[in-house]
């Protein structure tokens, strides 16, 4: 039996207002909790470490978005034709995008050998995703890599 925490053949779908607009690959997620320290008078050792803030970041090796989907306002700023459109799209972006990550699992009753039928099962959803950085590199005259990092504002909750 396979480990339920391992994701094999995962796929990430980028959505805005529930509509799929693209895909991601090579995803890394990092959630950080900043904690303070509470000490009593005359104590050197912390008595409590309460959470002060939470941040979530996501980086990916590549994403592909359909820029022809025009009914999505302020979500895709790369399709801007002028500097002012670019600035306005960044400043007025309020909701961010959503990324649904799916894992491939064998269909119930599928044999454990030979050709195995698979289905995609929801792994987690990342909501309120905003682009922070975008970079690319060129090797031997062609674009060889493209990386992005995002900040998201809602903690990930995994379905049971």
Phi and psi restraints in degrees (value plus and minus 20) as a CYANA .aco file:
   2 UNK   PHI    -102.2   -62.2
   2 UNK   PSI     136.2   176.2
   3 UNK   PHI     -92.5   -52.5
   3 UNK   PSI     106.2   146.2
   4 UNK   PHI     -88.0   -48.0
   4 UNK   PSI     -35.0     5.0
   5 UNK   PHI    -104.8   -64.8
   5 UNK   PSI     -35.9     4.1
   6 UNK   PHI    -102.4   -62.4
   6 UNK   PSI     111.5   151.5
   7 UNK   PHI    -126.5   -86.5
   7 UNK   PSI      95.9   135.9
   8 UNK   PHI    -131.4   -91.4
   8 UNK   PSI     108.5   148.5
   9 UNK   PHI      43.8    83.8
   9 UNK   PSI      20.6    60.6
  10 UNK   PHI     -91.3   -51.3
  10 UNK   PSI     135.4   175.4
  11 UNK   PHI    -157.4  -117.4
  11 UNK   PSI     122.0   162.0
  12 UNK   PHI    -140.7  -100.7
  12 UNK   PSI     105.2   145.2
  13 UNK   PHI    -126.0   -86.0
  13 UNK   PSI     106.6   146.6
  14 UNK   PHI    -109.5   -69.5
  14 UNK   PSI     110.1   150.1
  15 UNK   PHI    -150.4  -110.4
  15 UNK   PSI     128.6   168.6
  16 UNK   PHI    -150.6  -110.6
  16 UNK   PSI     106.4   146.4
  17 UNK   PHI      31.5    71.5
  17 UNK   PSI      18.2    58.2
  18 UNK   PHI      60.4   100.4
  18 UNK   PSI     -22.7    17.3
  19 UNK   PHI    -120.9   -80.9
  19 UNK   PSI     107.1   147.1
  20 UNK   PHI     -88.6   -48.6
  20 UNK   PSI     109.2   149.2
  21 UNK   PHI    -143.6  -103.6
  21 UNK   PSI     -27.4    12.6
  22 UNK   PHI     159.0   199.0
  22 UNK   PSI    -193.9  -153.9
  23 UNK   PHI    -154.5  -114.5
  23 UNK   PSI     137.7   177.7
  24 UNK   PHI    -147.1  -107.1
  24 UNK   PSI     136.5   176.5
  25 UNK   PHI    -163.1  -123.1
  25 UNK   PSI     141.6   181.6
  26 UNK   PHI      42.8    82.8
  26 UNK   PSI      35.6    75.6
  27 UNK   PHI    -113.3   -73.3
  27 UNK   PSI     116.7   156.7
  28 UNK   PHI    -149.1  -109.1
  28 UNK   PSI     108.8   148.8
  29 UNK   PHI    -135.4   -95.4
  29 UNK   PSI     119.1   159.1
  30 UNK   PHI    -158.1  -118.1
  30 UNK   PSI     104.8   144.8
  31 UNK   PHI    -137.6   -97.6
  31 UNK   PSI     110.3   150.3
  32 UNK   PHI    -140.4  -100.4
  32 UNK   PSI     118.0   158.0
  33 UNK   PHI    -135.3   -95.3
  33 UNK   PSI     101.7   141.7
  34 UNK   PHI    -110.8   -70.8
  34 UNK   PSI     109.1   149.1
  35 UNK   PHI    -138.8   -98.8
  35 UNK   PSI     128.3   168.3
  36 UNK   PHI    -118.7   -78.7
  36 UNK   PSI    -198.4  -158.4
  37 UNK   PHI    -148.8  -108.8
  37 UNK   PSI     115.6   155.6
  38 UNK   PHI    -137.3   -97.3
  38 UNK   PSI     105.5   145.5
  39 UNK   PHI    -146.7  -106.7
  39 UNK   PSI     129.4   169.4
  40 UNK   PHI    -102.3   -62.3
  40 UNK   PSI     145.6   185.6
  41 UNK   PHI     -81.0   -41.0
  41 UNK   PSI     107.9   147.9
  42 UNK   PHI      60.3   100.3
  42 UNK   PSI     -14.3    25.7
  43 UNK   PHI    -118.1   -78.1
  43 UNK   PSI     117.3   157.3
  44 UNK   PHI    -114.9   -74.9
  44 UNK   PSI     -45.8    -5.8
  45 UNK   PHI    -117.6   -77.6
  45 UNK   PSI     116.7   156.7
  46 UNK   PHI     -82.5   -42.5
  46 UNK   PSI     115.8   155.8
  47 UNK   PHI    -110.4   -70.4
  47 UNK   PSI     -50.6   -10.6
  48 UNK   PHI    -163.5  -123.5
  48 UNK   PSI     136.7   176.7
  49 UNK   PHI    -153.3  -113.3
  49 UNK   PSI      55.7    95.7
  50 UNK   PHI     -91.0   -51.0
  50 UNK   PSI     127.5   167.5
  51 UNK   PHI     -91.3   -51.3
  51 UNK   PSI     115.7   155.7
  52 UNK   PHI    -126.7   -86.7
  52 UNK   PSI     -55.8   -15.8
  53 UNK   PHI    -177.3  -137.3
  53 UNK   PSI     143.5   183.5
  54 UNK   PHI    -153.4  -113.4
  54 UNK   PSI     120.0   160.0
  55 UNK   PHI    -158.0  -118.0
  55 UNK   PSI     127.3   167.3
  56 UNK   PHI    -148.1  -108.1
  56 UNK   PSI     114.2   154.2
  57 UNK   PHI    -149.9  -109.9
  57 UNK   PSI     131.7   171.7
  58 UNK   PHI    -156.3  -116.3
  58 UNK   PSI     113.1   153.1
  59 UNK   PHI    -142.7  -102.7
  59 UNK   PSI     129.7   169.7
  60 UNK   PHI    -160.0  -120.0
  60 UNK   PSI     134.2   174.2
  61 UNK   PHI     -98.7   -58.7
  61 UNK   PSI     -46.9    -6.9
  62 UNK   PHI    -184.6  -144.6
  62 UNK   PSI     124.5   164.5
  63 UNK   PHI    -157.4  -117.4
  63 UNK   PSI     132.2   172.2
  64 UNK   PHI    -147.9  -107.9
  64 UNK   PSI     102.7   142.7
  65 UNK   PHI    -143.7  -103.7
  65 UNK   PSI     119.9   159.9
  66 UNK   PHI    -101.5   -61.5
  66 UNK   PSI      83.6   123.6
  67 UNK   PHI     -94.6   -54.6
  67 UNK   PSI     -27.8    12.2
  68 UNK   PHI    -101.9   -61.9
  68 UNK   PSI     -25.6    14.4
  69 UNK   PHI    -100.6   -60.6
  69 UNK   PSI      78.7   118.7
  70 UNK   PHI    -110.3   -70.3
  70 UNK   PSI     -31.7     8.3
  71 UNK   PHI    -102.8   -62.8
  71 UNK   PSI      -9.5    30.5
  72 UNK   PHI    -125.5   -85.5
  72 UNK   PSI      80.8   120.8
  73 UNK   PHI     -95.2   -55.2
  73 UNK   PSI     118.7   158.7
  74 UNK   PHI      37.9    77.9
  74 UNK   PSI       0.0    40.0
  75 UNK   PHI    -120.6   -80.6
  75 UNK   PSI     -55.4   -15.4
  76 UNK   PHI    -137.1   -97.1
  76 UNK   PSI      74.3   114.3
  77 UNK   PHI    -100.6   -60.6
  77 UNK   PSI     -34.2     5.8
  78 UNK   PHI     -89.1   -49.1
  78 UNK   PSI     -37.5     2.5
  79 UNK   PHI    -107.4   -67.4
  79 UNK   PSI     -14.4    25.6
  80 UNK   PHI     -83.2   -43.2
  80 UNK   PSI     121.5   161.5
  81 UNK   PHI    -118.2   -78.2
  81 UNK   PSI     -39.6     0.4
  82 UNK   PHI    -151.1  -111.1
  82 UNK   PSI     143.0   183.0
  83 UNK   PHI     -80.9   -40.9
  83 UNK   PSI     -60.6   -20.6
  84 UNK   PHI     -85.5   -45.5
  84 UNK   PSI     -58.5   -18.5
  85 UNK   PHI     -82.9   -42.9
  85 UNK   PSI     -60.9   -20.9
  86 UNK   PHI     -80.4   -40.4
  86 UNK   PSI     -69.2   -29.2
  87 UNK   PHI     -83.4   -43.4
  87 UNK   PSI     -67.7   -27.7
  88 UNK   PHI     -81.4   -41.4
  88 UNK   PSI     -60.5   -20.5
  89 UNK   PHI     -85.1   -45.1
  89 UNK   PSI     -57.2   -17.2
  90 UNK   PHI     -91.8   -51.8
  90 UNK   PSI     -64.1   -24.1
  91 UNK   PHI     -88.6   -48.6
  91 UNK   PSI     -53.7   -13.7
  92 UNK   PHI    -116.4   -76.4
  92 UNK   PSI     -16.4    23.6
  93 UNK   PHI     -92.0   -52.0
  93 UNK   PSI     101.6   141.6
  94 UNK   PHI    -134.6   -94.6
  94 UNK   PSI     -56.8   -16.8
  95 UNK   PHI    -119.9   -79.9
  95 UNK   PSI     -41.4    -1.4
  96 UNK   PHI      50.0    90.0
  96 UNK   PSI    -186.8  -146.8
  97 UNK   PHI    -137.6   -97.6
  97 UNK   PSI     150.6   190.6
  98 UNK   PHI    -139.3   -99.3
  98 UNK   PSI     120.0   160.0
  99 UNK   PHI    -140.6  -100.6
  99 UNK   PSI     101.2   141.2
 100 UNK   PHI    -120.2   -80.2
 100 UNK   PSI     103.6   143.6
 101 UNK   PHI    -125.0   -85.0
 101 UNK   PSI     108.3   148.3
 102 UNK   PHI    -137.4   -97.4
 102 UNK   PSI     129.7   169.7
 103 UNK   PHI    -137.6   -97.6
 103 UNK   PSI     132.4   172.4
 104 UNK   PHI    -111.8   -71.8
 104 UNK   PSI     111.2   151.2
 105 UNK   PHI    -152.1  -112.1
 105 UNK   PSI     133.6   173.6
 106 UNK   PHI     -86.7   -46.7
 106 UNK   PSI     123.6   163.6
 107 UNK   PHI     -85.6   -45.6
 107 UNK   PSI     119.4   159.4
 108 UNK   PHI     -75.0   -35.0
 108 UNK   PSI     112.9   152.9
 109 UNK   PHI      66.1   106.1
 109 UNK   PSI     -21.1    18.9
 110 UNK   PHI     -92.1   -52.1
 110 UNK   PSI     120.1   160.1
 111 UNK   PHI     -86.9   -46.9
 111 UNK   PSI     134.8   174.8
 112 UNK   PHI    -104.7   -64.7
 112 UNK   PSI      -8.2    31.8
 113 UNK   PHI    -165.0  -125.0
 113 UNK   PSI     146.6   186.6
 114 UNK   PHI      48.7    88.7
 114 UNK   PSI    -168.4  -128.4
 115 UNK   PHI     -99.0   -59.0
 115 UNK   PSI      98.7   138.7
 116 UNK   PHI    -125.9   -85.9
 116 UNK   PSI     107.8   147.8
 117 UNK   PHI     -99.9   -59.9
 117 UNK   PSI     121.3   161.3
 118 UNK   PHI    -144.5  -104.5
 118 UNK   PSI     142.2   182.2
 119 UNK   PHI    -160.0  -120.0
 119 UNK   PSI     137.5   177.5
 120 UNK   PHI    -111.8   -71.8
 120 UNK   PSI     112.5   152.5
 121 UNK   PHI    -142.4  -102.4
 121 UNK   PSI     116.9   156.9
 122 UNK   PHI     -79.6   -39.6
 122 UNK   PSI     110.2   150.2
 123 UNK   PHI    -121.9   -81.9
 123 UNK   PSI     -71.3   -31.3
 124 UNK   PHI    -185.0  -145.0
 124 UNK   PSI     147.0   187.0
 125 UNK   PHI    -147.0  -107.0
 125 UNK   PSI     112.8   152.8
 126 UNK   PHI    -129.5   -89.5
 126 UNK   PSI      98.8   138.8
 127 UNK   PHI    -131.6   -91.6
 127 UNK   PSI     135.2   175.2
 128 UNK   PHI      47.7    87.7
 128 UNK   PSI      27.0    67.0
 129 UNK   PHI    -112.8   -72.8
 129 UNK   PSI     107.1   147.1
 130 UNK   PHI    -145.9  -105.9
 130 UNK   PSI     114.5   154.5
 131 UNK   PHI     -89.8   -49.8
 131 UNK   PSI     110.2   150.2
 132 UNK   PHI    -124.7   -84.7
 132 UNK   PSI     -70.2   -30.2
 133 UNK   PHI    -156.8  -116.8
 133 UNK   PSI     131.8   171.8
 134 UNK   PHI    -161.8  -121.8
 134 UNK   PSI     111.5   151.5
 135 UNK   PHI    -162.3  -122.3
 135 UNK   PSI     137.9   177.9
 136 UNK   PHI    -166.7  -126.7
 136 UNK   PSI     140.5   180.5
 137 UNK   PHI    -152.1  -112.1
 137 UNK   PSI     133.2   173.2
 138 UNK   PHI    -141.8  -101.8
 138 UNK   PSI     106.2   146.2
 139 UNK   PHI    -148.7  -108.7
 139 UNK   PSI     117.0   157.0
 140 UNK   PHI      30.7    70.7
 140 UNK   PSI      20.6    60.6
 141 UNK   PHI      58.1    98.1
 141 UNK   PSI      -9.9    30.1
 142 UNK   PHI    -158.6  -118.6
 142 UNK   PSI     135.9   175.9
 143 UNK   PHI     -92.0   -52.0
 143 UNK   PSI      99.4   139.4
 144 UNK   PHI    -128.8   -88.8
 144 UNK   PSI     -37.3     2.7
 145 UNK   PHI    -175.5  -135.5
 145 UNK   PSI     131.1   171.1
 146 UNK   PHI    -168.1  -128.1
 146 UNK   PSI     100.0   140.0
 147 UNK   PHI    -142.2  -102.2
 147 UNK   PSI     127.8   167.8
 148 UNK   PHI    -156.4  -116.4
 148 UNK   PSI     131.1   171.1
 149 UNK   PHI    -152.7  -112.7
 149 UNK   PSI     124.7   164.7
 150 UNK   PHI    -148.0  -108.0
 150 UNK   PSI     138.6   178.6
 151 UNK   PHI    -135.7   -95.7
 151 UNK   PSI     117.9   157.9
 152 UNK   PHI    -144.0  -104.0
 152 UNK   PSI     132.8   172.8
 153 UNK   PHI    -128.4   -88.4
 153 UNK   PSI     -21.1    18.9
 154 UNK   PHI    -143.3  -103.3
 154 UNK   PSI     109.4   149.4
 155 UNK   PHI     -78.3   -38.3
 155 UNK   PSI     127.6   167.6
 156 UNK   PHI     -96.5   -56.5
 156 UNK   PSI     112.6   152.6
 157 UNK   PHI    -137.9   -97.9
 157 UNK   PSI     102.0   142.0
 158 UNK   PHI    -104.9   -64.9
 158 UNK   PSI     116.2   156.2
 159 UNK   PHI     -87.1   -47.1
 159 UNK   PSI     130.6   170.6
